[in-house]
């Protein structure tokens, strides 16, 4: 054989019902060719009842899978084989209620998140767009809907005149022939966790990754979760400093309130609700981390989040309602706004990371953290000294030598470089010279 078993080619000695797995996997992938009458090495084995097979195989495939691939007779080394050419299908093809994809030279059944992602890609139906069969109009929170009407008046002016719930939800595309979609209960439900117990925000204070001091679980619909999460962070977990502008007093949160709000909204509307993990907000002594399940689409690499990029929400209905409420923009500027607000407050740019299907935003309390210092291309000695000064308040030349093992001249060069970078300030005179962190933060 000129072809070998691969992503697009498979051999079978005889036709059996499990060949339908291969056919469905080819249809669900990029298409492929199934050759009946060859062993694993591609050597003809001699088919029997070929005439009957040529009649039965197309009928079986049509009846079991609902597709009509090409089935034809070929010759290989004077032996007859059956060639089944399967084109890719635009709709998902199941065999006995199960879905298969071609991976390498095998047909693998899809489960869990892989299955959900596959069905979304094939059908275009997102999690929030599906009908909730258990839903009922009485389970909606009217006060949240009234709040939404006030929020949305700028972008949907006519909504304030609506008194009936049905046309409001129809305008928002949240119904399907009077049936309520999942998005309705997440957005406006009295108790969404009755349907989706995992749809909560978990907030915790961490000393280390394993040392947890306190935890809060935030429930309710998405608008309530947003408001409650921010209030709990502001009053229980984060500190504020007082700043006066003239006679006006301002309480400035240690992380920009608007940046946190934007990041929490992103987590709420872009998370993968097919899975069962919770949104996590972790507060450490020197950083704050927001995590949600859900990979970025291929069109939006994580590297692009700090610059202009397209907006492609995972949950289109959730995103649209938050847009109408004026909570987000439709131009993919949310992550850029997060960066801008941190920089305006004199903090380092946050990091956006995507690993193992989890999206993470990391806010840093000040510039003098190890992650940010590494980005400044400082050496390990300098980073060690900066963290020392951050904890102890100051360092001398002799202290630097003791900490790093450098000579007097080497310590002087390192310290002068840190002063030049405006990380350290030189204080005192003569033998009392010491170095402190630059108070301006520039």
N, C-alpha and C positions, 0 to 999 in steps of 0.2 A: 504494500500500500504506500502511496505517496504521502498520505495524511497519517498523522499519529494522534493518539488520544490527547485531547487538550481541552481548553475552555469551550471550544466550538465543535469538537468531534468526540464521539464515543462509539465503542464497539460492543456488540452483544452477540453471543453465539446463537441464541434463539430468542424469539419474541415471547415475553412473559408480561404479566400485568404490571410488574414493577418498572417496566420500560416507560410506563406512563409518567413516572416521577421524572425521568430524564427529559421526556418531551415537554412536560410542564415547566421544568427548570430552564430549558432552552427558550421557551416562549416568554418566561418572566425575565430572562436576561437579554442577551443580544442576539438570540437565535442560535441555531446550530444544526449539526447533521448527526443522525443516529444511523449507524450501519449495522444491519442484522445479518449474521452469518459469518462473523469474524471473531477470533479469540483476542485475548488482550494484546498480543503482539501484531495483530492485523492480518493473521493467516486465515484464509477461508476454511470453514469447518464443514461445509456441505449442508445446505438447508433442505428440509423436506417439506412437502405440502405447500410449495411456493405459491401455486395458484390460489389456494384457499387463504393464505396469509395476505396476499395482495388485495383480497376482498375484505378480509376481517379487520386488518390493521386500520385502514381509514375509518371504517364504521365505529370501531372501538374508540379511537381517538376522538371522533366527533361526538359520540354518545357520552363519554366519560369526561372530556375536557372542553367540549364545545368549540374546537378549532379544527381547521382542515389543512394540515400540512401536505406537502407533496410526497407521495409514496410511489417509488418507481423501482424497476428491476435493473440491476447493473451486473456486469461481469468482472470478476477479478481472478486472474490466473486460471481461466477457463471454468471457474466456479461462479454460480449465480448468488448474488447478495441483494438485499433489499435496502435501498437508500431512502431514509425519511428526512426531508429537509424542512426544518421548523423555522418560520420567520418570527421575529420579535413581536410580542403582543402589546397593544396599547392599553389593555386592561389586565388586571391580575388573573392568572389562571390557576385554579386549585385542583388538586387530585384527592378525592375522598376527604374534602374539607380542609386539606392542608396545603400550604404554599411552599414551593421549593425554588431555590436560586442555584444557578451554575457557579460554582467556585472551584477554580482549577479544573480538574478532570472529574469532579464529583457533583452530585445533586444533593444539596443540603437543605433540610427543612428549616423554615424560619420560625422563630419564637420571640415572644416578648417585644422588646424595643425594636429589634431588627424587623419583625413582622409589621409593627406599627409604622415604622419609617417607610417600609416598602409599600404598604397600602396607601399611605399619604401620597407618595411619589406617583403611584400608578393611577389613583382615583382623583387626586387633587382635593380630597376631603380632609380637612385638618381636625384635630381633636375637638376644638371648640365649636366647629361647624356641625358636628353630629347631633342628632336628636337625642334628648334625654327621656327615655321611655318612662322613667319613674317620676318625671316632673309634673308639677301641678301649679296653676296660677296662684293658688293660695299660699305657696311657699315663697313668694317674692316679697321683698321688703319695700313698701311704698315710700318710706321716708328716703331711702337711698335713691329711688327713682326720681323723687321730687328734687333732691339735691342735684342729681345729674341734669335735670331740666334747666336748673339755674346755671350750672357750669356750661352747658352747651348752647346757651342763648346766642352767643356770638357766631358760632359756626352752623347752628341750625335754628335760625330765628323763629321759625314757625312752631318749634316744639313747645313753646310756652303756652300756646293756645290749645294744646292737646290735653284733654282731661281723661280720655279713655286710654287704658294701658295697651290695648291691642295695637292701635295704629302707631304708637311710639315704638313698640318692639318690632313691628313690621318695617318701619322706616330704617331701623337699625339692622335689618336682615337677621333678626334673632329668632324668627319663627319659620316653620316649614309646614304649611297647610294647617295652621293653628297649633301645631306641635312645637314645644319649646326646645331650643337647642341648649347644649351644655353651657355655652357662654353666658346665657341668661342667669343661671344659678350662681356661677362664679362672680358675675358682675353685680347682680341685684338680689341674690338669694338671702333669705333670713338665716339659713343655716347650711351653707354650701358643704360643710364637712359631713353632713348627714349622707351626702352623695359621694363626696371625694375627701376622705379622711386625711389624705396626704397633703391637701391644698392648704398648707399653713406656713407661717414664718416662724423659725426657731431662732431666738436670740440668746447668746450666751457670752459670759465674761470668762476669758481664758488667761491663766498665767503662763501656761505652756500648752502644747497641743493636747496633753493628757490631763492637765490640772484645770478643771472647770470649777469656777466659784459659784456661779448662779445662772439660771436658765429661765426664759419666758417663752411661752407658746402663744402666738398671735393667730386668732381665728377670725371668722366672719367673711363677708364678701371682699372682693379685691379693693374696693374703695375704703372699706373699714380697715383692712389689713394695712394699707398704705398709711392711713392716718394714725392708727394705733402703734405701728412699728416706729414711726418717726417720734411720736410722743414718748414712748418707752425709752428710746435711745436718748432723747433730749433730757428727760427727767431722771433716769435711773442709771444709765451707762456712760454718758459722756459729760465732760465738764465744759463750762463756758467761761470766757474771760470778759471782763467789762471794759468797754471802750467808749470814751465820750467824744462826740462830735459837736462842738459848741456846748449847748446846754442839754443836748440829747444824749441819753445813755443807750448804748447798744450792747447786748449780750451776744458775743460771737462764739459759736460752738467750735470745739477743737477740730472738727472736720466740717467743711462747708455744708450747711443745711441743704441748699439747693442741689449740690452734687450727690448727697446721700439720697435725697428724694428721687432724683433722676435714676440713680442706680437701682433703688428698690422697685421703682416702676418698671424698669427694664427686666428685672428678675421676675416680677409678677406676670408680665404679659408675654415674655419670651420663653418662659420655662417650658420644659417638656412634661406635660400633664399625663402623657401615656405612662410614664414611670411612677414610682411610688416614693421617691425621695422628697424631702422638704427643702424649702429655701432656708439657707443658714446665714445668719449674720454673726460673725465671731469678732469679739472685741478683745484685743491683746493690749499689753501695756504700751506698745509702740506702733500699732497698726490696727486697721479694721478691715475685715474681709467679708464680702457678700458673695455667696455661691448659689447657683441654681443649675439643675440638670437641663441640658439642651445644648447641642452643638450649634455652631454658627453655620449658615448655609455656605456651600462652596464658593459662591459669588462674593462672600464677605469674609476674607481671611482676617484673623485676629490682628494682624499687623496694620490693617487699614482703619481700625477703630479710632485712632487718634487723628485721622485726616478725613477729608470728605469721602463718603462712601454711600452706596445705595442702601435703601431701607427695604428689607425683605423679612417681615415678621413671621415667626413660626405660627402664631395664633392670630390670624388676620382679623377676626371679629373682636377679640379683646383689644387689639391695637387700635382698631377703628373707633371703638367706643371711647377709649382713653384720649384719642385724638379729638373727637367731637367735644369731649369735656374740657379740652384745652390743656390737658395734662402733658401731652407730648406733641412734637412736631412730626410731620410726615416725610422729612427729608434726611433722616439718618444722622441728625445732629446731636442726639442725646449724649453719646459718649464724648463727643468733642466738648460739649457743655460741661461735662464732669471734669475734664482736664482743665478747662479754662477757669472754673470756679476754684479748683485747688491751687492753681498757680496764682490767681488773684489774692488768695489768702496767705501766700508765701509758703505753701507746702509743695513737696515734690509732686511731679505728675504721677497719678495712680497707674498701676499696672493692670492690663487686661490679659488674662490667660485662659486658654482652653485646653483641657487635658481630660482624656477618657470620657468625653461626652459631658463634661461639666464646665460651665462658664464661671469665671472668677474675676472679681474686681477687688484690688488691694489698695486701700488708702493708707498713706503713711502720716504719722502724727507730726513729724518734722523731717527736715532734710538730712539730719545726721543719723540715718539708719543704715544698716549694713548693705541692704539691697541698693539703695540710692548711691551710696559711696562707691560701690563697685562700678556703677554706671559712669562715674566720674573718672575712672581709670586710675584710681589711687592704688598705691601698693599696700600690701597686707600690713606693713608696719604703721603706715599712716592711718589706715582704717582702725587698727587696734588702738592707736593713740586718741583718735577722735572719739571713739566709743568710751575710752577711759575718761576723757575730759567731760563728756556728756554725763557720766555718772558721778565723777569726783569734783568737777567744777573747774579744774586747772591742771596744768602740767609744767614742769620746769625742764631745762635741758638735761639735768642729771636724771630726772624722772623718766624722760624719754629714752635716755641711754639704758637705764635699768629695765625699762619695759621692752625695748627692742634689741638690746645687745650691740648697738652701734657705738662707734667712736664719738668723741666730742664734735669733730668736724662733720661726720655723717649725720649726727642728730641736728646740728645747726642747719645743714642744707635741707633736710626734711622739714624742719619747723619753718624755715623761711619760705619754702615752697607752699606750705599750708597757709601762711600769712598772705603770700602773693595771690593765692586762690580765694582769699577772703573767707576762708573757713575758720582760721584762728585769728585772734587779735593779740598783739603783744602788749603786755601790761607791766608796770613797775620799771625800776631802773637798777643798773649795776647787778649786784648779787641777788636782788629781789625780783629779777625779770622772770616772768612766767607767761603762760599762754592760756587764753580762754576762748570759748567759741564766739564767733562773730555775732554780736547781738542783733545786727540788722538783718541777718539771714540771707544777705545778698551773696 
